[in-house]
Amino acid sequence: MLRFLGTVSIAALVAGSLAACATSTPAASPSNADSKSTIENCGFEVPMSPPPQRVVTIKSTSTEMLLALGLSDRIVGTAFQDGPLPENLETPTPLPVLADKVPSEEVVLEANPDLVYAGWESNFSVDGAGTREDLASLGVRTYVSPAACKEPQFQPKKLTFDDIEQEISQIADLFDVSADELIAKQRATLKGIAKDTRGLTALWFSSGSDIPYVGAGIGAPELIMQTIGLKNIAASIDDTWASYSWESVIAADPDVIVLVDSSWNSKDKKISILESNPATANLTAVKEHRYLIVPFAASEAGVRTADAAADLARQLAAIP
């Protein structure tokens, strides 16, 4: 059952609806949005009007989505960024940073946003940026990347590029801009990927040492691996990411290992973990150094997923 927004947002929504009724021929938005006045997002109804002007982004996926849509001027604060921006999304001046991790609600409100756009639903909490209900009661809209909704009924059953396009379109509709150019670029990137046909198996190694945390069967890692022709050894796990076991990895003996690279858990650290353990050191991929590297910020569903797939496909093609 959907949760209700606060009174301030409801009043604004009613006023917006009345204004819409008084207009005889409403103008179509550049993104060809339909006549809906709200977007359903992880069980919340997010008012569509007016287009946000002051946005706080939490996590790289949300920041990069706005930059890819040409909306850098709407960002009044960023937080919990997972890595540097890719060259094609760099801004002339640095974006304002509110916090290295999840900002407090007080810090968020000091930026006076009309929208908080988060990459993880868990970013919204009493100890984090504030609950969605509380922010709504203060007239601040919230949006979560749909692939990161916590409740299974609201997240994709198995992520596809259509799901990513839907988020792009929703955000474009919310800001009343066109998504056509960005979606066309995404599709062109995907069309240019040469899928590997060798039937190679892979482990997506995200983090962990004693217990590996891996890309499972329904999220961005699975989508990327499937797109480039790899068979995910953890595909049977009905989750986006999951704890796995080295015993399972050893039994599967993957042909290649995808290493997620970050400042706090680098690819080199992961390689050291794999090569220093006698059991994993005998894996085929480890002995032959068959590693593919993906930046953490590109490992989650968003505008970099297609580029990540294309990059990993090129790396895979170079592996004999």
N, C-alpha and C positions, 0 to 999 in steps of 0.2 A: 504494500500500500504506500502511495506517495506521501512524503512528509510535506507539511504546509510551510510556506514562507511567512516571514514576519509581517506585521501590519503595515510598516512603512512601504515594503515592496508591493504588498497587495494594493495599497492605495495608489501607488504609482502605476500599477498594471491596470487598475480600473480606469484611472484617468486616461491612460494611453488608449484603452479600448474605446472609451467615449469619443476621444479625438478622432480615432480611426473611423468610427461610425459617421462622424460629421463630414468626412471627406468622400466626395462622390466618386473620384477616380484615383485611388491610391497609386503612387508611382511604384514601379517594380524596382527591386533592389538590383544592384549590379550583379549579384551572385544568384539571381533568379530564385530568391527565397519564396516559399509558399506563404499563405496568409496566416500561419500559426503565430500566436502572440507569445508562446513560450517554447523552450526546448526542454525535453525530458532528459535529464542527465544523472545517472546513478541514483534514480529514485527521487530526484528533485526537479521541480519545474523552474527553469531559469527564464525570467522575462527577456524578451527579445528587444524591447525598446526602452530607452533610447540606446543607440550604439555606444558602447563604453568608450570613455575618453581617458580614464586614468586606471591603469591596470598594474597589479602586482603579479608577477609570474614566479611560481615555485617549481623548481626542477627545470632541467635543460629542455625537455620536450615542449613545455608550454612557451618558454622564451623563444625557442627556435621556430615554433609554429607562427608566432606573431611576426617575427622577422621575415620569414619566408613569404608572408602575405603583405609585406611592406608596411607594417604597423609599428615600427620602432618608436615613433613619436608618441604612441599611447602608453608605453611602458614607463611607469614612475618608480619601479623598484623590482629587483630580482633577488632570489634567494635559492640556496641549496642547488647551485649549478654543478653539474656532474663533470665538467671539463670545459676546455676552451671552445669558443665558437668555431665552426668550420669557416674557411676563408670566404666562401660565397655568402656567408651571413654576418660577417664582421661589420660593425658599425663605426662611423667616423670618430665618435667619441664613446668612451666606455659607458655601459649601462649602469645606473645606480644600483649598488649592492646593499641590501638591507641586512642580510645575515649569511654566514657561510653554510649554515644548516637551516632547519625549519625556523622561520621567524616567529616570535611571539605575536599574539593578537595585538598587543599594544604597539609593537613596531609596525605591524601591517597598517593599523588604523592611522598612525602618524603620517603615512604616505597619502592618506585621504583617497583611497581607491574607490572606484565604482564597480570594479570587478577584481576578484582574485581567481587566477587561473592556475590550477595545480596539476602536476604530473602524477601525483599519487593521492588517492582519497584519504589516506592516513595523515596527509599534511594538515587536514582540518580536524583539530581536536582541541580540547580544553587546554592542554599543555603545548599545543602548537599554534597554528595561525588563527585559532578560534574555530568553533563548530560552525557548520553551514547554517544551522538554525539561528545562532546568535548573530552571525554576520548579516544574515537576511533581515533580522529584526532592526539592524542599524542601517538598512538600505544598501548593503553591499552585496552584489550578486557574486555567486561562486560557480566555477565550472571545473570539472575533473576530466582528464583524458579518459574517454570511455573504456579503453583497453585496461585501465587501472582501477575500475570500479571494484570494490571489495566483495559485494554480493554477487554470487554467480549468475543470478537472473538478470543482472544489468550489464555484465561484461560479455564480450563475444564468446560464443561457444568454442570457436577456434578462429583466431585472428586471421583476417584476410586483408589484402590491399584495398578491397572495397570498404572495409571498416575504417581504415586510415583515411580514405577519401571522404567518408562520411564525416569524420571529425574535421577535416579541412573545410568541408562545405558548411558545417554547422558554425564553425568559428567565423568563416567569411560572412555567413548570413547574419550572425550576431553583430558583427562590426559594419555590416552593410557595404562590403567590398566584394570584388569578384575573385572567385577561386579558380577560374578557368585556366589561367596561365600556369599556375602552380600544379594543378592536376595534370595538365598536358605535359609538363616537364617530368612529373613522376611516371606517367605512362610511357614516355619516350625512354626514360632510364630503364624501366623494366623490360621494354621491348628489346633493348640492346643487350640484355644479359644472355650469354651463351651458357645454357644449362649443362653441367657435367653429366656424362652418361655412363660413367664407370661403376655406378652403384656403390660408391664409397660411403662408409659409416662414419659418424662423427659424435664427439662429445663437446657440448657447449659448456666450458668451464668458466663460471662466473666468479666464484670466490670460494674460500674455505681451504682448510688443510687436512684436519682430522676427518671432517665430513665435507665432501664437495657439494657446493650449491650450483645447480646446473640448469640450463635451459630445458624446460619440459615440453609437453605436447600441445599446448594451445596458444602460446604467446608469440612475441616477436622472434625469439630465437628459432622456434620451429618454423615459422613463416619464412624466415631468411634461408634456413638450411634447405627447406623444401624447394624454394625458388631457385637455388643454385645447384640442386641435384644431390644433396647430401641426405643420408638417412640417419635421423637423430636416434641415438641409442636409448634416450629417455622419452621417446615419443609416446609411450603408453601411459605416462603419468598425466592425469587430467588436471593440469595446472600450468601457469605461465613459467614460473621458476620453482624449483623444489630441491630439498635435501636429497642426496643420493648416497651411494656407498662406493668406496673404492673397490670392494669385492665385485660389485656389478660392473664397474668400469673395466676391471681386469678380465672378467668373464666375456665381456663384449669385444674387448681389444679393438677399439675404434681405429679406423684408417687415418683419420686426422683429428686434431683437437683445436677447437676455436677458443682462443684466449681473450677474455675481456680485459682491456687495459685501462687502468685508472691511476691517479696519483697516489691513492691510498692502498692499492692492491694491483701492482703493475704486472705486466706480462712476464717480466724477468723473475719476479717473485714466484709466479705460478710455475714457470719452467723449472725453477730451483726446487719447488715442492715436488714436481713430477720426477725430476732426475735424481733427487737425493733419497727417495724412498725406493728400496730394492724391488718392491713389487711393481710399482708404476714405472720404474726405470726400464723394465722389460717390455712395456707396451710397444707395439709396432710404431705408433705415431711418435712416441718419445725417442726411441732408438734412431728413427730416421728423421727426426726434427720436422715432422709434418704438422706445422702449426699455422693457423690462420689468426690474424689479429684484428680485433674490432674495438674501437674506443667505447668506453662505458656509455657516453652520451648518445652514441648511435645504436646502442643495444636494446633500447626500449622503443615501443611503438610511437612513431611520429613521422615528421617530414624527412628524417634522415634514414628511415628504414629502407627505402628503395636504393639510396646511394650506398648504404652499408651492404646490401645484397650484391650490388654491382662490384663494389670493391672486393668483397670476399670471393666473388666468382673469378675475378682476375687473379687473386692470390691462389685460388684452387687450381686454376688452369696452369699455373707455373710449377705446381707440385707434380713430379713424375709418378 
